[in-house]
């Protein structure tokens, strides 16, 4: 018989967190899906700047074009493109799960790896072809 007087909230386990769980590839992909969503939200400002520069005429458009030719901005746009494709393929992975498929351990791992591979390949295709 359990002594109810001995049980208190201090003896109960805390909710599991990163000190309990070992990071797995699929956990990292879940976190990256959230991160890329935030990157897309804030990175859209670069596209907005480019679109708005068209309204202000050719001088402004050319100035923004020169700004976007700097390596750091090109690198940011490259990462933005990767974030777009990573989030896209992560969303497709979630859609597959919404249909009730892909829940076996091998399928979950395969879908996570495909998300990374396809996002990298798609980004390289967009930027170099």
N, C-alpha and C positions, 0 to 999 in steps of 0.2 A: 504494500500500500504506500502511496506517495504522500509524504508529509507536506501538506499545502503551505504550512508556515515557512518551509525552507525555500520555496520557489518565490523569487522576486524578479523584477525586471533586470537586475544586474547579472543574473545567471543565464539569461536567455541569449542565444547567439544573435549577433548583429546581422543585418542583411549582407549577403556576399558582395564583395567589391574586388578591386584589382589586387588586393593583398591575398585574396582567396583564389581567384581565377588566374590561370596562366593565360596570357594573351595568345589567341589563336589567329590564324590567317583570316578566318571568316569574321572574327571579332574586329580585326583591323579594317576589313572591308566595310563592315557596318559603320564604323566610326568615320572612315573615309567618305562614305556616302553622305553623311551629315556635313562633313567639312566641305566637300565639293559643292553641296547645296548652298552653303554660306558664301563660298568663293564666287559662285555664279551670281548670287544676289548682289554682292558688292562689286564684282568685276564687270557687271553690266554697265557700270558708270563709264568705263572706257569706250564701250560701244556707243553709249549715249553721247559722249563728247564728240566722237567721230561723226555721228549722224547730225548733231546740232551744228557742227562746223560747216556742213553743206549749206545750211540755211543762211549762214553769215557770209557766204560768197567764196570765190576761189582763193582769195588771199588767206582767209582763215583756214580753209580746207588744206591748202598747201602747208601752212604753218603746223597744223595738227599732223599732217602726213610726215613732216620732218621730225616732229616730236616722237611719233610712232616708229621712226627709223632707228632710234637709239637702241642699243643692244638690250638694255634693262627692260625697256617697254616691250620689245619683241619677245624677250624671254617671258615676261608677264603674260603676254597674249598667247604664247605657246602653252604656258601652264593653264591659262583660262580655257584654251581649246581642249587640253587634256581633261580638265575638270568637267567640261561639258560632256565629253564622251564617257568619262568614268561614271558620272551621274546618270547619263542616259542608259548605259548598260546595267548599272546597278538598279535602275528603275525597272528595266526589263526583267532582271532577276527577281525583283519583288513581285512583278506582275505574274511571273511563272508560279511563284509561291501562292499568289492569290487564287490561282486556278486549282490549287490543291496538289500540285506536282512539285518534284524536285526537293523533297524533304529527306531523302535518304542521305546518310553521311557522305557517300561518294558523290551524289548529285550536288549537295551543298558545296562541297569542296571544289568540284568541277566548275560550277557556276561562278564561284568567287574567282577562280583562276582565269576563267574566260572573260570576266569583267576587266581584269587587269590587262590581259593580252589584247583583247579587242579595243580597249580604250587607247592603249599605246599605238597599236597598228593604225587605228583611225586617225589619231593625231598626226602620226608621221605621214600618212597619205595626204592629209589636208595641207600640211606644211611643205612637203617636199615633192609633191607630184602636181 
